[in-house]
Amino acid sequence: MTERVGSDRLCATVGELAPLILDHADDGEREKRLSPPVSTALRDAGLFRMLRPRSRGGVGLDPVAEFRVAETLARVDGAAAWNVQVCNASELFGGWFSDQTTEEIFTSPDAIVAGAFNPHRRAVAVDGGYVVSGQTLFNSNCHSATWFIGLADVFDGDTMRTDESGQAETLLTAIPAADCRIVENWNTMGMRGTGSHDVDVADVFVPTTRAVPFGPLTEPAPAYDQTPLSRIAVWVTVGCHSAVPLGIAQAAIDDLRELGAKVPAYTQSSIRDRTTVQLRLARAEGKLAAARAFFHAAFEEAWASVKSRGHLEMREKAQCQLAATTAVLTSAEVVGLVHSCVGATGIRDEQKFQKYFRDVNVITQHAFICEARLESVGQIMFGIEPDWGFFNF
């Protein structure tokens, strides 16, 4: 109940911030970053720390409560919602670090943690820590971040450390934004306002307290073990990305309904009077509602399971992945249905239909939630070992 109250409060806050967000949405598209006034407002409202535990000053929402807020924000602006979700996903990895380290990184209400996991950086072992170098892709909200998390493979000189199975010894690292360099190369057809540029790290010393072994988490640090979120961090991370296209698709449906009175050129009847449009609008609403219900149900089941037994079974992980990817693919289909109904209005910059179309189709390419992830789900359904590494978490 506490989570639902917090979710409702934050949804109301999103409504209050909507005029500001909309006023700066074009700036974000043009400048390829979340506008600073919007970033500050979202930070001050607590939206970047919805999944941060209360022990570290966060809101401490459960996954589905957080997804509802994110979807509400995405109905206003998909880029702002995406950046909020990426930062909330990054918060989940605090459980790998010690309480002392998370006190340093996460506790401040001004802290915004972002980052990316691909490709792995290089961590050369030295006294007291590692010298880390490497450039990662797709660091959404990098301009607003105060810390970046990422992965790095350990080297002794030029030799990579490996375990008994030959796998690289990998670290989860946390590096202050001041030690990183943003490489301005986010040139895309959509989601431009996310500012998902590369981030380069060049020979930065990272102490062992901020470079910890990365693998399946069985015993989160005490401050993070007060909530089960760290135990399903990877799967909530996947879900965080899927809440955004659901909101974008709903906004497209809402805007189509508002456009209903339009009479297209060379015709006498309005859009809403056309049986084809009526049919497609109903199909779009039904498909989206079904995808949202499946998405929420899968993560509600996962949340209940991790609270009761501390981990997810493979079937539940597969359901989370299936529901998350289905939400994304269905959202893109829904936006496509809407786009087919609005005619030339759908190609004009002053209308948002073209932005919905561009943004949602960019999201479908994200590795965590793209169609290819369904291959891994199908493998599990056939009893085959999945090829997607996240199923080990």
N, C-alpha and C positions, 0 to 999 in steps of 0.2 A: 504493500500500500504506500509506503514511504517513497518508493521508486516512482510509482504512478503520479503521486503528488508533485515530485520533483520534475517529472517529465511534463506534466501539464503546465507547471510554472514556466519552464523553459520554452515550451511551445508558445505561450503567451508573450514571452520576451521576444521571440523571433518575430511575432506579429508587430511588436512595438518597434523593432529594428528594421522592418521591411522597407520603409521609405528611404532610410539611409543606404541600405544595401542596394536598392534599385537605382538610387541617384548615382552610385559609383560603379555600377555593373559595366557600363561602357568603358570606363577608365581601366578596369581590370582587363577587359578584352584587348584594349589598345596597348597597355603597358605590360601585359603578360605577367601579371602578379595580382594578388589580392590587394585592393586599395588599402593603404595604411589606416584611414579612419574606420573602415569596416573591420579590419583586423583588430584594431584596438577595442572597438565596441564588442566584438565577439569574445575577445579575451576577458574584458571586464565583466561580461555577462556569465562567464564560467563555461562557455560552450566548448572551449578547447580542452577542458578537463572533466567532461561528463563521466568518463570511465576511470578517472584517477580516484584511488581509494580515499575515503574521508580522512584516513590517518595521515594523508599527505595533502590535505586541503582541497580534495576533489569533491565532486558531486556524488560519486559512487552509485550511478544508475546501473540497473541490470541491462543486459544487451537489448532486449526488445523495447524497453522504455527509451533507451538511447536512440535506437533506430527510428522511433516515432518522431523524436525531435529533429533528427537529421532529415527525414523525409519532409517535414514541415519546412525546414530551411531550404531544401532543394526546390520546393515549389516556388520559392522567391528567387533563388539564384543557385544554379547547380554548381558553379565553381566555388562559391563560398561554402556550400555544404560539403563538397569534396574535400576542401582543405581542413575543415573541421573534423571530418571523419578520419583523414589520414593522421592527423595529430592525436585524435582519441585512440586510434589503433596503436600509435607509438607509445602511448601511456601504458598500454597493457604489458609492455616488456620490462617494466620496472621490477617485476618479481624475480628476475634473474640476478639483479644487483643486490648488494647488502643494504641494510637499512640506513647505514651511514651515507652510502652513496646516493640513495634515493632522496635522502634529506637534502643533499647538496643539489641534485638535479631537478627534482619534481615539486618540492614543497612550495616554492614561491608562486603566488597567484599570477605573476607576470611570466612564468616559465611557459614556453611553447616548444614542445618536443616534436620534431619532424624526422625525416630520414628515409632511407631506402635500402634494400638488401641486395641489389644487383647492379654491377657485378661485385663480388667480394673484393675488399681491399687487401693489401699486403701488410702484415704486422710482423716486424722483425724484432725478435726478443732482445731486450737489453736489461740492465740492472733496474729493477723496480717497475718494469712495464714493457712497453713496446713502442717502436717507432712505426707509425701507421702512414701509409700512402695509398692513393688510389682515387678514382673518380667514379661516382655512382650516378645512375640514371634516375630520372623521374622523381625528383625530390619536391613534391607538392608543398606549397606554403613555405618554401625555403627562405624567402625574404623576411618573413615574420618570425622564423624560428630562433630560439635562443640556444638550443642544443640539437645535435643530430645523432641519431642512432644508426648503426649499420653493422655489417658483418665483415670480418677480416680473417684471412687464413694465416696461420702462424708459420714463420720461417726462422730457422737458425742460419743466419747468413743467407746463402742462396738456396738452402735446402728446406723444402716444405715439410713440416711435421705431419705425420699421418698416424692413424690408430691401427689396431691390429687387422682391421678389414681393409686397410689402404685408403680410408677416407681422410680428407684434410681435417686437421685440428682447427676448428673455427671458433672465433670469439665474437661476442656481442659487445660492441663498443659504443661509448657515449662521448662525444667530442663537442666542446663549446663552439657555437657558431662563429665566434671571433677567430677561431683557428682554421676555419674552412673558407673556401672561395667558391662563389656561385659562378657557374659558367652559363652565360645567357644564351641558351640554345633551344628554348621551348617554342618551336615553330610548328604549329599543328592546325588542323582545320577546326577543332573544337576544344572545349575546356581550356581556352587560352588564359582565362583569369585565374587558373590555379597556379600559374608560375612554376610549373613542374620541371625546372631546369636541372642540369647536372650540378653536382657539388663535388669539388675536388679537395682532397687533403694531401698536403705535401710534407712528408717527413715530420709529422706531429707526434710528440711524445704523449702517450696515453698510459697513465699508471694502471697497475693491475686491478685497482679498485673500480676502474671504469672500462676494463677489458676482461670480460668474464667468459668462461666456456659456454658455448651455445649448443643446446640440445634439448630433448624433451624435459620439461620442468616437472619434477615430482615433489619438490619441497620449496615453494616460494619463500622469499624473505618474509619475516614475521609481519612487517607492516602491510605486505601485500597478501598474506595468507588469511587475513580477516575477511576476504571475499574470494570466491572461487574463480574470479575472472582470469587470473594469471594462468590457471590450470587449463584454460581453453583459449589462451591468448591468440593463437594462430587462427582459430575458427571464428572468433569474434572479429578479428582483423578482416577476414574474408567477408563477413557479413556487413561490416562497416561500409565497404565499398558498394554493396548492393542496395543499401537504403537510398542512395542518391538518385539512381535512375528511376526508382519508383516515384520519387517526388517530381522529377522532371516530367515523367509520363503523365502524372496526375495534373500538373500545370498545363500540359498540352491539351488534355481533355477539357479542362475548365475554360481555357481560352477558346476552344472550338465552340463550346456552348455559348460563350459571349458573342462570338462572331456570327451566330445563327441567323441574324436578321439581314446579313449581307446578301445583296442580289448580284451575282456575278455578271460580268459584261456579256452582252449579247443574249441574255436570258430574261425571263419575266418572274421566275420563282426564286425565293430565298434559299439559302443553304439548308436551313432547318426543315424546309418543306420537301426536300429531295429524299426519296426513299433510300437511295444508296447511302447517303450521309447518315440518315437515321440508323440504318443497319450497322454501319461501321462505327458510329459512336457507341451504340449498345455493345457491340463486340469488344471494342476497346475497353470500355468500363468493366465488362465481365472478365476479360482476360487479366486486366490489372488487379482487380479485386481478388481473383483466384491466386495469382502469383504472390500478392502481398500476404494473403492468408497462409499459404504454404510456407513462405519465408518466415513469418512470425511463429508459426506452429513448430517448425523445425528447430528454431533457436530457443523457444520456450521449453521444448523437450530436452534440448542439450543443457540448458540452464538447470532444469530440475535434476537431471542426471548427475551433473558435476557437483551439485550441492549435496546429493544423497550418497554418492560413492566416490567422488573426487576425480573422476576421469570419464572420458567418453569411449564407448565401444566403436569399433570400425563402422558399424552400420549407422551410428549416429553422426559420425564425421561425414560419411557419404551423404547423409540426408542434408546436413548443413551445406555441403558443397553443391549438391543438386538444387537445393532451394535458392541458394545465393545466385548461382549461374542462371537458373530459370527466371529469377526476378529481373536480371539484367537483360537477357534475351527477349523476354516478354515485354519489358519496358520499351526496348527498341522497336519491337513489332507494333506496339500501341502507338508510339510516336509516328511510325510510318503510316498507320491507318489514319491518324489525324492529318498528317501532311497531305495525304491523298485527297482530303476533303476540302482544303482551303484554297486551292487554285494558286493564282499569282501572289496572294497574300503570304504564301509560304516561302517566297524567295526574297522578300523585301527586308532589308536590314532594320527598318523601323518597327518591324513586327518580330515577335519572339519565336515564331514557329521555326524559322530557319536555325535559330540558336538551339532550340530543343533537339532538332534533327542532328545538327553537328555534334552537340555535346554527348547525346546518348550513344551515338555510334562510335565516338572515341572511347567511351567507357567500355563498350563491348570488346575492346582489344586488350584490356588489362589482363595480365597473366593470371591473377588470382581468380578471375570470374569469367574468363572467356569461354567460348564454346568447347575448346579443346579439353577443358577440365572435366567435361562430361565423359570423355573417354576413360578417365580414371574411375569415375563413378561406375561406369559400365563394367570395367574390369573387376571392381569389388562385387558387383552383382553376379558376375560369372564365377566368383571365387578365385580370381586371378590376383596376384600381388600387384597393387597399384604402382604406376610409374611416377606419381606426383609425390615428392618428398614430404610434403606437409602432412600426409597421412601418418607419418611416424610420430607426430606431435599430439 
